[in-house]
């Protein structure tokens, strides 16, 4: 079996070398069209995103904004911070209506951030209370052990 495969490969190589057969060219040029891939963004948004980050590969960069728009990025992630800091508007280019939409989106974003901050504070408070309760239990246990040690010493004396 292996000899048949090897013979076929050698024969094909000889045919290519003699010009009787064309080498198979692997198609390496895959076309990526961001406008058809990311339909949830307008053409203007995609163009602005592309201008901002030409050094990143386009699919990965646009996926960041897709996830951010869908609310799938964690608030503490670096990608979310990049997304929030890069969102700015030029009123001269966008006009007043574009600026209005931008600021409304920023307000919504800040309310969501406050919600996350409040959840984090609640979790920290719960952890603090649990640690205090643990310390109290440990102190009560130590008090009981010293009490029992004293009782044992009193009985032996």
DSSP file (Angstrom, degrees, kcal/mol; ACC not computed):
  #  RESIDUE AA STRUCTURE BP1 BP2  ACC     N-H-->O    O-->H-N    N-H-->O    O-->H-N    TCO  KAPPA ALPHA  PHI   PSI    X-CA   Y-CA   Z-CA
    1    1 A X     >        0   0    0      0, 0.0     4,-2.2     0, 0.0     5,-0.2   0.000 360.0 360.0 360.0 -50.0    0.0    0.0    0.0
    2    2 A X  H  >  +     0   0    0      1,-0.2     4,-2.4     2,-0.2     5,-0.2   0.863 360.0  53.6 -63.1 -34.7    2.7    2.5    1.0
    3    3 A X  H  > S+     0   0    0      2,-0.2     4,-2.5     1,-0.2    -1,-0.2   0.877 107.2  51.4 -69.1 -35.7    4.6    1.6   -2.1
    4    4 A X  H  > S+     0   0    0      2,-0.2     4,-2.4     1,-0.2    -2,-0.2   0.925 111.9  46.5 -63.4 -44.7    1.6    2.3   -4.3
    5    5 A X  H  X S+     0   0    0     -4,-2.2     4,-2.3     1,-0.2    -2,-0.2   0.922 113.9  47.8 -63.8 -43.6    1.1    5.7   -2.7
    6    6 A X  H  X S+     0   0    0     -4,-2.4     4,-2.6     1,-0.2    -1,-0.2   0.902 111.0  51.2 -64.1 -41.0    4.8    6.6   -3.0
    7    7 A X  H  X S+     0   0    0     -4,-2.5     4,-2.6     1,-0.2    -1,-0.2   0.905 110.2  49.5 -63.3 -41.5    4.8    5.5   -6.7
    8    8 A X  H  X S+     0   0    0     -4,-2.4     4,-2.5     2,-0.2    -2,-0.2   0.904 111.9  48.2 -64.2 -41.4    1.8    7.7   -7.4
    9    9 A X  H  X S+     0   0    0     -4,-2.3     4,-2.5     2,-0.2    -2,-0.2   0.917 112.9  47.5 -65.8 -42.4    3.4   10.7   -5.7
   10   10 A X  H  X S+     0   0    0     -4,-2.6     4,-2.4     2,-0.2    -2,-0.2   0.913 112.2  49.9 -64.8 -41.7    6.7   10.1   -7.6
   11   11 A X  H  X S+     0   0    0     -4,-2.6     4,-2.4     2,-0.2    -2,-0.2   0.920 111.7  48.4 -62.4 -43.8    4.8    9.7  -10.9
   12   12 A X  H  X S+     0   0    0     -4,-2.5     4,-2.3     1,-0.2    -2,-0.2   0.916 111.0  50.8 -62.4 -43.0    2.9   12.9  -10.3
   13   13 A X  H  X S+     0   0    0     -4,-2.5     4,-2.4     1,-0.2    -2,-0.2   0.894 110.5  49.3 -62.3 -40.4    6.1   14.8   -9.3
   14   14 A X  H  X S+     0   0    0     -4,-2.4     4,-2.2     2,-0.2     6,-0.2   0.912 109.9  51.1 -65.3 -42.0    7.8   13.6  -12.5
   15   15 A X  H  X>S+     0   0    0     -4,-2.4     5,-1.9     1,-0.2     6,-1.3   0.888 110.9  48.7 -62.1 -39.3    4.7   14.7  -14.6
   16   16 A X  H ><5S+     0   0    0     -4,-2.3     3,-0.7     4,-0.2    -2,-0.2   0.923 111.4  49.7 -65.7 -43.4    4.9   18.1  -13.0
   17   17 A X  H 3<5S+     0   0    0     -4,-2.4    -2,-0.2     1,-0.2    -1,-0.2   0.849 112.0  48.0 -64.2 -34.7    8.6   18.4  -13.7
   18   18 A X  H 3<5S-     0   0    0     -4,-2.2    -1,-0.2    -5,-0.2    -2,-0.2   0.564 115.4-116.1 -83.4  -8.3    8.1   17.4  -17.3
   19   19 A X  T <<5S+     0   0    0     -3,-0.7    -3,-0.2    -4,-0.7    -4,-0.1   0.548  84.8 115.9  87.9   7.0    5.3   19.9  -17.7
   20   20 A X  S   <S+     0   0    0     -5,-1.9     2,-0.4    -6,-0.2    -4,-0.2   0.728  77.7  35.8 -79.4 -21.9    2.6   17.3  -18.4
   21   21 A X  S    S-     0   0    0     -6,-1.3     2,-0.3    -9,-0.1    -2,-0.2  -0.983  79.2-127.5-135.6 143.0    0.7   18.2  -15.3
   22   22 A X        -     0   0    0     -2,-0.4     2,-0.1    -3,-0.1    -6,-0.1  -0.693  30.9-113.7 -88.3 138.8    0.1   21.5  -13.5
   23   23 A X        -     0   0    0     -2,-0.3     2,-0.4    -7,-0.1    -1,-0.1  -0.456  34.9-107.3 -69.2 144.7    0.8   21.7   -9.8
   24   24 A X        -     0   0    0     -2,-0.1     2,-0.6     1,-0.0    -1,-0.1  -0.597  31.6-150.0 -74.4 125.6   -2.2   22.2   -7.5
   25   25 A X        -     0   0    0     -2,-0.4     2,-0.4    -3,-0.0    -1,-0.0  -0.870   9.7-136.4-101.0 120.6   -2.3   25.7   -6.2
   26   26 A X        -     0   0    0     -2,-0.6     2,-0.9     1,-0.1     3,-0.1  -0.597  21.3-121.0 -75.9 130.9   -3.9   26.1   -2.8
   27   27 A X        +     0   0    0     -2,-0.4    -1,-0.1     1,-0.2     3,-0.0  -0.620  41.3 165.8 -75.9 108.6   -6.2   29.1   -2.7
   28   28 A X        +     0   0    0     -2,-0.9     2,-1.2     1,-0.1    -1,-0.2   0.502  47.8  92.2-102.4  -6.2   -4.7   31.2    0.1
   29   29 A X        +     0   0    0     -3,-0.1     2,-0.6     2,-0.0    -1,-0.1  -0.732  51.7 177.0 -96.1  95.3   -6.6   34.4   -0.6
   30   30 A X        -     0   0    0     -2,-1.2     2,-0.4     2,-0.0    -2,-0.0  -0.863  24.9-134.9 -97.1 125.4   -9.7   34.3    1.5
   31   31 A X        -     0   0    0     -2,-0.6     2,-0.5     2,-0.0    -2,-0.0  -0.648  15.9-162.3 -85.5 130.8  -11.7   37.4    1.1
   32   32 A X        -     0   0    0     -2,-0.4     2,-0.6     4,-0.0    26,-0.0  -0.962   4.8-171.9-114.2 120.8  -13.1   39.0    4.3
   33   33 A X    >>  -     0   0    0     -2,-0.5     4,-1.9     1,-0.1     3,-0.6  -0.924   6.1-167.8-111.9 107.0  -15.9   41.5    3.9
   34   34 A X  H 3> S+     0   0    0     -2,-0.6     4,-2.4     1,-0.2    -1,-0.1   0.786  83.9  62.1 -66.8 -25.3  -16.6   43.1    7.2
   35   35 A X  H 34 S+     0   0    0      1,-0.2    -1,-0.2     2,-0.2     6,-0.1   0.855 111.5  36.3 -71.1 -33.8  -19.9   44.7    6.0
   36   36 A X  H <4 S+     0   0    0     -3,-0.6     3,-0.4     1,-0.1    -1,-0.2   0.782 118.8  50.7 -86.3 -28.0  -21.5   41.3    5.3
   37   37 A X  H  < S+     0   0    0     -4,-1.9     2,-0.6     1,-0.2    -2,-0.2   0.882 117.0  37.6 -75.8 -39.2  -19.9   39.6    8.4
   38   38 A X    ><  +     0   0    0     -4,-2.4     3,-1.3    -5,-0.2    -1,-0.2  -0.676  66.0 160.2-116.2  75.2  -20.9   42.2   10.9
   39   39 A X  T 3   +     0   0    0     -2,-0.6    -1,-0.2    -3,-0.4    -2,-0.1   0.677  65.0  72.9 -71.9 -17.6  -24.4   43.3    9.8
   40   40 A X  T 3  S+     0   0    0     -3,-0.1     2,-0.3     2,-0.1    -1,-0.3   0.631  91.6  68.5 -74.4 -10.7  -25.2   44.7   13.2
   41   41 A X  S <  S-     0   0    0     -3,-1.3     2,-0.1    -6,-0.1    -3,-0.1  -0.808  85.3-120.1-106.4 148.9  -22.9   47.7   12.6
   42   42 A X     >  -     0   0    0     -2,-0.3     4,-2.4     1,-0.1     5,-0.2  -0.399  29.2-109.8 -78.0 163.5  -23.4   50.4   10.1
   43   43 A X  H  > S+     0   0    0      1,-0.2     4,-2.5     2,-0.2     5,-0.2   0.887 120.2  53.2 -61.0 -38.3  -20.9   51.0    7.3
   44   44 A X  H  > S+     0   0    0      2,-0.2     4,-2.3     1,-0.2    -1,-0.2   0.907 108.2  49.6 -65.3 -41.4  -19.8   54.2    9.0
   45   45 A X  H  > S+     0   0    0      2,-0.2     4,-2.7     1,-0.2     5,-0.2   0.932 111.4  48.9 -62.3 -45.4  -19.2   52.5   12.3
   46   46 A X  H  X S+     0   0    0     -4,-2.4     4,-2.5     1,-0.2    -2,-0.2   0.913 110.8  50.4 -62.3 -42.2  -17.1   49.8   10.7
   47   47 A X  H  X S+     0   0    0     -4,-2.5     4,-2.1     2,-0.2    -1,-0.2   0.906 111.2  48.7 -63.0 -40.7  -15.1   52.3    8.8
   48   48 A X  H  X S+     0   0    0     -4,-2.3     4,-2.0     2,-0.2    -2,-0.2   0.918 111.7  49.1 -64.6 -42.6  -14.4   54.3   12.0
   49   49 A X  H  X S+     0   0    0     -4,-2.7     4,-1.8     1,-0.2    -2,-0.2   0.897 110.5  51.2 -63.4 -39.7  -13.4   51.1   13.9
   50   50 A X  H  < S+     0   0    0     -4,-2.5    -1,-0.2     1,-0.2    -2,-0.2   0.889 108.7  51.0 -66.1 -38.0  -11.1   50.1   11.1
   51   51 A X  H >< S+     0   0    0     -4,-2.1     3,-0.5     1,-0.2    -1,-0.2   0.902 109.4  51.6 -64.2 -39.9   -9.4   53.5   11.1
   52   52 A X  H 3< S+     0   0    0     -4,-2.0     2,-0.3     1,-0.2    -2,-0.2   0.882 121.7  26.6 -66.1 -39.0   -8.9   53.3   14.9
   53   53 A X  T 3<  +     0   0    0     -4,-1.8     3,-0.4     1,-0.1    -1,-0.2  -0.565  60.5 146.6-131.1  70.0   -7.2   49.9   14.9
   54   54 A X  S <  S+     0   0    0     -3,-0.5    -1,-0.1    -2,-0.3     4,-0.1   0.750  74.5  63.6 -72.3 -23.1   -5.4   49.0   11.7
   55   55 A X  S    S+     0   0    0     -3,-0.2     2,-0.2     2,-0.1    -1,-0.2   0.752  92.4  73.6 -76.6 -21.7   -2.8   47.1   13.6
   56   56 A X  S    S-     0   0    0     -3,-0.4     2,-0.2    -6,-0.1    -3,-0.0  -0.598  98.4 -99.6 -85.0 152.3   -5.3   44.5   14.9
   57   57 A X     >  -     0   0    0     -2,-0.2     4,-2.3     1,-0.1     5,-0.2  -0.520  34.8-124.6 -67.6 138.6   -6.7   41.9   12.6
   58   58 A X  H  > S+     0   0    0      1,-0.2     4,-2.6    -2,-0.2     5,-0.3   0.884 103.5  50.7 -59.4 -46.4  -10.1   43.1   11.4
   59   59 A X  H  > S+     0   0    0      1,-0.2     4,-1.8     2,-0.2    -1,-0.2   0.926 113.6  45.3 -61.1 -42.4  -12.2   40.0   12.5
   60   60 A X  H  > S+     0   0    0      2,-0.2     4,-1.4     1,-0.2    -1,-0.2   0.906 113.9  49.7 -66.6 -40.1  -10.8   40.0   16.0
   61   61 A X  H  X S+     0   0    0     -4,-2.3     4,-1.4     1,-0.2     3,-0.3   0.932 112.1  46.3 -64.7 -45.4  -11.2   43.7   16.4
   62   62 A X  H  X S+     0   0    0     -4,-2.6     4,-2.2     1,-0.2    -1,-0.2   0.812 106.1  60.2 -69.6 -28.1  -14.8   43.7   15.2
   63   63 A X  H  X S+     0   0    0     -4,-1.8     4,-2.8    -5,-0.3     5,-0.2   0.863  99.9  57.1 -64.8 -34.2  -15.6   40.8   17.5
   64   64 A X  H  X S+     0   0    0     -4,-1.4     4,-2.4    -3,-0.3    -2,-0.2   0.949 110.7  42.1 -59.0 -48.2  -14.6   42.9   20.4
   65   65 A X  H  X S+     0   0    0     -4,-1.4     4,-2.5     2,-0.2    -2,-0.2   0.840 112.1  54.8 -71.0 -31.9  -17.2   45.5   19.5
   66   66 A X  H  X S+     0   0    0     -4,-2.2     4,-1.7     2,-0.2    -2,-0.2   0.949 112.5  43.1 -63.1 -47.7  -19.8   42.9   18.7
   67   67 A X  H  X>S+     0   0    0     -4,-2.8     5,-2.9     1,-0.2     6,-0.6   0.887 114.1  51.1 -66.4 -38.6  -19.4   41.4   22.1
   68   68 A X  H ><5S+     0   0    0     -4,-2.4     3,-0.8    -5,-0.2    -1,-0.2   0.913 110.1  49.1 -65.2 -41.6  -19.3   44.8   23.8
   69   69 A X  H 3<5S+     0   0    0     -4,-2.5    -1,-0.2     1,-0.2    -2,-0.2   0.835 112.6  48.4 -66.6 -31.5  -22.5   45.8   22.0
   70   70 A X  H 3<5S-     0   0    0     -4,-1.7    -1,-0.2    -5,-0.2    -2,-0.2   0.530 114.7-118.1 -84.9  -6.0  -24.2   42.6   23.1
   71   71 A X  T <<5S+     0   0    0     -3,-0.8    -3,-0.2    -4,-0.6    -2,-0.1   0.734  76.9 127.1  78.0  22.5  -23.0   43.0   26.7
   72   72 A X      < +     0   0    0     -5,-2.9     2,-0.3    -6,-0.2    -4,-0.2   0.547  42.6  94.6 -90.9  -8.5  -20.9   39.9   26.7
   73   73 A X  S    S-     0   0    0     -6,-0.6     2,-0.1    -9,-0.1    -9,-0.0  -0.673  80.0-118.1 -86.0 137.8  -17.6   41.5   27.8
   74   74 A X    >   -     0   0    0     -2,-0.3     3,-1.4     1,-0.1     6,-0.3  -0.471  19.1-126.0 -71.3 144.2  -16.9   41.4   31.5
   75   75 A X  T 3  S+     0   0    0      1,-0.3    -1,-0.1    -2,-0.1    -2,-0.0   0.799 108.8  49.4 -63.7 -29.1  -16.6   44.8   33.1
   76   76 A X  T 3  S+     0   0    0      4,-0.1    -1,-0.3     5,-0.0     2,-0.1   0.463  87.8 109.5 -90.7   0.3  -13.2   44.1   34.6
   77   77 A X  S <> S-     0   0    0     -3,-1.4     4,-1.5     1,-0.1     5,-0.1  -0.436  73.7-128.2 -77.4 151.3  -11.7   42.8   31.3
   78   78 A X  H  > S+     0   0    0      1,-0.2     4,-2.3     2,-0.2     5,-0.2   0.839 108.3  58.4 -64.9 -34.0   -9.2   44.8   29.5
   79   79 A X  H  > S+     0   0    0      1,-0.2     4,-2.6     2,-0.2    -1,-0.2   0.892 103.6  51.8 -64.5 -38.4  -11.1   44.6   26.3
   80   80 A X  H  > S+     0   0    0     -6,-0.3     4,-2.4     2,-0.2    -1,-0.2   0.901 109.1  50.3 -64.8 -39.6  -14.1   46.2   27.9
   81   81 A X  H  X S+     0   0    0     -4,-1.5     4,-2.5     2,-0.2     5,-0.2   0.911 110.4  49.8 -64.6 -41.5  -11.9   49.1   29.1
   82   82 A X  H  X S+     0   0    0     -4,-2.3     4,-1.9     1,-0.2    -2,-0.2   0.936 111.0  50.3 -60.2 -45.6  -10.5   49.6   25.6
   83   83 A X  H  X S+     0   0    0     -4,-2.6     4,-0.6     1,-0.2    -2,-0.2   0.909 113.4  44.7 -60.2 -43.7  -14.1   49.6   24.2
   84   84 A X  H  < S+     0   0    0     -4,-2.4     3,-0.4     1,-0.2    -1,-0.2   0.880 114.6  47.4 -71.9 -36.8  -15.2   52.2   26.7
   85   85 A X  H  < S+     0   0    0     -4,-2.5    -1,-0.2     1,-0.2    -2,-0.2   0.770 110.4  52.1 -76.8 -24.2  -12.2   54.5   26.4
   86   86 A X  H  < S+     0   0    0     -4,-1.9     2,-1.2    -5,-0.2    -1,-0.2   0.598  84.1  98.3 -87.1  -9.4  -12.2   54.5   22.6
   87   87 A X     <  +     0   0    0     -4,-0.6     2,-0.3    -3,-0.4    -1,-0.1  -0.665  50.9 132.3 -83.3 100.3  -15.9   55.4   22.3
   88   88 A X        -     0   0    0     -2,-1.2     2,-0.4     2,-0.0    -2,-0.0  -0.914  41.0-136.8-141.4 168.8  -15.8   59.1   21.7
   89   89 A X        -     0   0    0     -2,-0.3     2,-0.6    10,-0.0     3,-0.1  -0.965   7.8-147.0-135.8 146.2  -17.6   61.4   19.2
   90   90 A X    >>  -     0   0    0     -2,-0.4     4,-2.8     1,-0.1     3,-0.7  -0.943  13.1-160.9-109.5 108.4  -16.7   64.4   17.0
   91   91 A X  H 3> S+     0   0    0     -2,-0.6     4,-2.4     1,-0.3    -1,-0.1   0.828  88.7  60.3 -62.2 -33.0  -19.8   66.6   16.9
   92   92 A X  H 34 S+     0   0    0      1,-0.2    -1,-0.3     2,-0.2     4,-0.1   0.882 115.0  34.5 -62.3 -36.8  -18.5   68.4   13.7
   93   93 A X  H <4 S+     0   0    0     -3,-0.7    -2,-0.2     2,-0.1    -1,-0.2   0.901 127.3  35.5 -82.7 -43.5  -18.5   65.0   11.9
   94   94 A X  H  X S-     0   0    0     -4,-2.8     4,-0.6     1,-0.2    -3,-0.2   0.772  98.8-138.5 -86.9 -27.5  -21.5   63.3   13.4
   95   95 A X  H  X  -     0   0    0     -4,-2.4     4,-1.8    -5,-0.3    -1,-0.2  -0.244  36.9 -63.6  89.4 175.1  -23.8   66.2   14.0
   96   96 A X  H  > S+     0   0    0      2,-0.2     4,-2.6     1,-0.2    -1,-0.2   0.886 132.1  52.2 -69.5 -40.3  -26.1   67.0   16.9
   97   97 A X  H  > S+     0   0    0      1,-0.2     4,-2.4     2,-0.2    -1,-0.2   0.904 109.9  49.2 -64.9 -40.0  -28.3   63.9   16.6
   98   98 A X  H  X S+     0   0    0     -4,-0.6     4,-2.2     2,-0.2    -1,-0.2   0.900 111.9  49.0 -63.9 -39.8  -25.2   61.6   16.5
   99   99 A X  H  X S+     0   0    0     -4,-1.8     4,-2.8     2,-0.2     5,-0.2   0.894 109.1  53.2 -66.0 -39.6  -23.9   63.3   19.6
  100  100 A X  H  X S+     0   0    0     -4,-2.6     4,-2.3     1,-0.2    -2,-0.2   0.943 111.0  45.7 -60.5 -47.9  -27.2   63.0   21.3
  101  101 A X  H  X S+     0   0    0     -4,-2.4     4,-2.2     1,-0.2    -1,-0.2   0.891 112.1  52.9 -62.0 -39.4  -27.3   59.2   20.6
  102  102 A X  H  X S+     0   0    0     -4,-2.2     4,-2.2     1,-0.2    -2,-0.2   0.938 111.0  44.9 -61.6 -47.9  -23.7   59.0   21.8
  103  103 A X  H  X S+     0   0    0     -4,-2.8     4,-2.3     2,-0.2    -1,-0.2   0.856 111.1  53.4 -69.7 -33.9  -24.3   60.7   25.1
  104  104 A X  H  X S+     0   0    0     -4,-2.3     4,-2.3    -5,-0.2    -1,-0.2   0.915 110.0  48.4 -63.6 -41.0  -27.5   58.7   25.7
  105  105 A X  H  X S+     0   0    0     -4,-2.2     4,-2.4     1,-0.2    -2,-0.2   0.895 110.0  52.1 -64.7 -39.2  -25.5   55.5   25.1
  106  106 A X  H  X S+     0   0    0     -4,-2.2     4,-2.4     2,-0.2    -2,-0.2   0.899 108.6  50.7 -63.4 -40.2  -22.8   56.8   27.5
  107  107 A X  H  X S+     0   0    0     -4,-2.3     4,-2.2     2,-0.2    -2,-0.2   0.930 111.1  48.1 -63.6 -45.1  -25.4   57.4   30.2
  108  108 A X  H  X S+     0   0    0     -4,-2.3     4,-2.0     1,-0.2    -2,-0.2   0.907 111.3  51.6 -59.5 -41.8  -26.8   53.9   29.8
  109  109 A X  H  X S+     0   0    0     -4,-2.4     4,-2.3     1,-0.2    -2,-0.2   0.904 108.7  50.1 -63.3 -42.4  -23.3   52.6   30.0
  110  110 A X  H  X S+     0   0    0     -4,-2.4     4,-2.5     2,-0.2    -1,-0.2   0.875 108.3  52.4 -66.7 -36.9  -22.6   54.5   33.2
  111  111 A X  H  X S+     0   0    0     -4,-2.2     4,-1.9     2,-0.2    -1,-0.2   0.895 110.2  48.9 -65.9 -37.3  -25.7   53.2   34.9
  112  112 A X  H  X S+     0   0    0     -4,-2.0     4,-2.2     2,-0.2    -2,-0.2   0.903 110.4  51.0 -66.1 -39.8  -24.7   49.7   34.0
  113  113 A X  H  X S+     0   0    0     -4,-2.3     4,-2.7     1,-0.2    -2,-0.2   0.903 108.8  51.2 -63.7 -40.6  -21.2   50.3   35.4
  114  114 A X  H  X S+     0   0    0     -4,-2.5     4,-2.6     2,-0.2    -1,-0.2   0.889 107.9  53.4 -63.4 -37.6  -22.8   51.6   38.6
  115  115 A X  H  X S+     0   0    0     -4,-1.9     4,-2.1     2,-0.2    -2,-0.2   0.932 111.0  45.6 -61.5 -45.4  -24.9   48.5   38.8
  116  116 A X  H  X S+     0   0    0     -4,-2.2     4,-2.3     2,-0.2    -2,-0.2   0.901 111.7  52.1 -65.1 -40.4  -21.8   46.3   38.5
  117  117 A X  H  X S+     0   0    0     -4,-2.7     4,-2.5     1,-0.2    -2,-0.2   0.908 108.9  50.5 -62.1 -41.3  -19.9   48.5   41.1
  118  118 A X  H  X S+     0   0    0     -4,-2.6     4,-2.4     2,-0.2    -1,-0.2   0.907 109.6  50.5 -63.6 -42.0  -22.8   48.0   43.5
  119  119 A X  H  X S+     0   0    0     -4,-2.1     4,-2.3     2,-0.2    -1,-0.2   0.904 110.4  49.9 -61.9 -40.8  -22.8   44.3   43.0
  120  120 A X  H  X S+     0   0    0     -4,-2.3     4,-2.5     2,-0.2    -2,-0.2   0.916 110.1  50.4 -64.4 -42.8  -19.0   44.2   43.7
  121  121 A X  H  X S+     0   0    0     -4,-2.5     4,-2.5     2,-0.2    -2,-0.2   0.911 109.9  50.6 -61.4 -42.0  -19.5   46.3   46.9
  122  122 A X  H  X S+     0   0    0     -4,-2.4     4,-2.5     2,-0.2    -2,-0.2   0.919 110.4  49.1 -62.4 -43.4  -22.2   43.9   48.1
  123  123 A X  H  X S+     0   0    0     -4,-2.3     4,-2.3     1,-0.2    -1,-0.2   0.912 111.7  49.1 -62.2 -42.0  -19.9   40.9   47.4
  124  124 A X  H  X S+     0   0    0     -4,-2.5     4,-2.3     2,-0.2    -2,-0.2   0.898 110.8  50.2 -64.2 -40.1  -17.1   42.6   49.3
  125  125 A X  H  X S+     0   0    0     -4,-2.5     4,-2.5     2,-0.2    -2,-0.2   0.913 110.0  50.4 -64.3 -42.7  -19.4   43.4   52.2
  126  126 A X  H  X S+     0   0    0     -4,-2.5     4,-2.4     1,-0.2    -2,-0.2   0.912 110.9  49.0 -61.3 -42.7  -20.6   39.8   52.4
  127  127 A X  H  X S+     0   0    0     -4,-2.3     4,-2.3     2,-0.2    -1,-0.2   0.906 110.6  50.8 -63.1 -41.4  -17.0   38.5   52.4
  128  128 A X  H  X S+     0   0    0     -4,-2.3     4,-2.3     2,-0.2    -2,-0.2   0.920 111.0  48.1 -63.1 -43.7  -16.1   41.0   55.2
  129  129 A X  H  X S+     0   0    0     -4,-2.5     4,-2.5     1,-0.2    -2,-0.2   0.910 111.1  50.9 -63.2 -42.6  -19.1   39.8   57.3
  130  130 A X  H  X S+     0   0    0     -4,-2.4     4,-2.2     1,-0.2    -1,-0.2   0.895 110.0  49.9 -62.6 -39.8  -18.1   36.2   56.7
  131  131 A X  H  X S+     0   0    0     -4,-2.3     4,-2.4     2,-0.2    -1,-0.2   0.903 110.6  49.7 -65.8 -40.7  -14.5   36.9   57.8
  132  132 A X  H  X S+     0   0    0     -4,-2.3     4,-2.5     2,-0.2    -2,-0.2   0.923 111.1  49.1 -63.3 -43.6  -15.8   38.6   61.0
  133  133 A X  H  X S+     0   0    0     -4,-2.5     4,-2.4     1,-0.2    -2,-0.2   0.891 110.2  51.7 -62.2 -39.2  -18.1   35.7   61.8
  134  134 A X  H  X S+     0   0    0     -4,-2.2     4,-2.4     2,-0.2    -1,-0.2   0.918 109.7  48.9 -63.3 -43.7  -15.2   33.3   61.2
  135  135 A X  H  X S+     0   0    0     -4,-2.4     4,-2.6     2,-0.2    -2,-0.2   0.912 110.9  50.7 -62.2 -42.5  -13.0   35.3   63.6
  136  136 A X  H  X S+     0   0    0     -4,-2.5     4,-2.6     2,-0.2    -2,-0.2   0.914 110.6  48.8 -62.2 -43.0  -15.7   35.3   66.2
  137  137 A X  H  X S+     0   0    0     -4,-2.4     4,-2.4     2,-0.2    -1,-0.2   0.908 111.9  49.5 -62.6 -41.6  -16.2   31.6   66.0
  138  138 A X  H  X S+     0   0    0     -4,-2.4     4,-2.5     2,-0.2    -2,-0.2   0.908 111.7  48.1 -64.9 -41.1  -12.4   31.1   66.3
  139  139 A X  H  X S+     0   0    0     -4,-2.6     4,-2.5     2,-0.2    -2,-0.2   0.906 111.7  49.9 -65.7 -40.7  -12.3   33.3   69.4
  140  140 A X  H  X S+     0   0    0     -4,-2.6     4,-2.3     2,-0.2    -2,-0.2   0.903 111.2  49.6 -63.8 -40.1  -15.2   31.5   70.9
  141  141 A X  H  X S+     0   0    0     -4,-2.4     4,-2.5     2,-0.2    -2,-0.2   0.923 111.0  49.0 -63.7 -44.6  -13.5   28.2   70.2
  142  142 A X  H  X S+     0   0    0     -4,-2.5     4,-2.4     1,-0.2    -2,-0.2   0.899 110.2  51.8 -62.2 -40.4  -10.2   29.4   71.8
  143  143 A X  H  X S+     0   0    0     -4,-2.5     4,-2.2     1,-0.2    -1,-0.2   0.913 110.8  48.2 -62.6 -42.2  -12.2   30.7   74.9
  144  144 A X  H  X S+     0   0    0     -4,-2.3     4,-2.7     2,-0.2    -2,-0.2   0.909 110.7  50.7 -65.1 -41.4  -13.8   27.3   75.3
  145  145 A X  H  X S+     0   0    0     -4,-2.5     4,-2.4     1,-0.2    -2,-0.2   0.909 111.4  47.4 -65.5 -40.1  -10.5   25.5   74.9
  146  146 A X  H  X S+     0   0    0     -4,-2.4     4,-2.3     2,-0.2    -1,-0.2   0.896 111.6  51.8 -66.8 -37.5   -8.9   27.7   77.6
  147  147 A X  H  X S+     0   0    0     -4,-2.2     4,-2.3    -5,-0.2    -2,-0.2   0.940 112.0  45.4 -61.8 -47.0  -11.9   27.1   79.8
  148  148 A X  H  X S+     0   0    0     -4,-2.7     4,-2.4     1,-0.2    -2,-0.2   0.873 111.1  53.3 -66.1 -36.7  -11.6   23.4   79.5
  149  149 A X  H  X S+     0   0    0     -4,-2.4     4,-2.2    -5,-0.2    -1,-0.2   0.913 110.2  47.9 -62.8 -41.5   -7.9   23.5   80.0
  150  150 A X  H  X S+     0   0    0     -4,-2.3     4,-2.5     2,-0.2    -2,-0.2   0.901 111.1  50.7 -65.9 -40.2   -8.4   25.4   83.3
  151  151 A X  H  X S+     0   0    0     -4,-2.3     4,-2.1     2,-0.2    -2,-0.2   0.904 110.7  48.9 -63.4 -41.1  -11.1   22.9   84.4
  152  152 A X  H  X S+     0   0    0     -4,-2.4     4,-1.8     2,-0.2    -1,-0.2   0.909 112.0  48.6 -65.8 -41.0   -8.8   20.0   83.7
  153  153 A X  H  X S+     0   0    0     -4,-2.2     4,-1.4     1,-0.2    -2,-0.2   0.886 110.8  51.2 -65.2 -38.9   -5.9   21.7   85.6
  154  154 A X  H  < S+     0   0    0     -4,-2.5    -1,-0.2     1,-0.2    -2,-0.2   0.882 110.3  48.9 -66.2 -38.0   -8.3   22.4   88.5
  155  155 A X  H  < S+     0   0    0     -4,-2.1    -1,-0.2     1,-0.2    -2,-0.2   0.849 110.9  49.7 -71.4 -33.7   -9.4   18.8   88.7
  156  156 A X  H  <        0   0    0     -4,-1.8    -1,-0.2     1,-0.2    -2,-0.2   0.769 360.0 360.0 -76.9 -24.4   -5.9   17.4   88.6
  157  157 A X     <        0   0    0     -4,-1.4    -1,-0.2    -5,-0.2    -2,-0.2   0.463 360.0 360.0 -83.1 360.0   -4.8   19.8   91.4
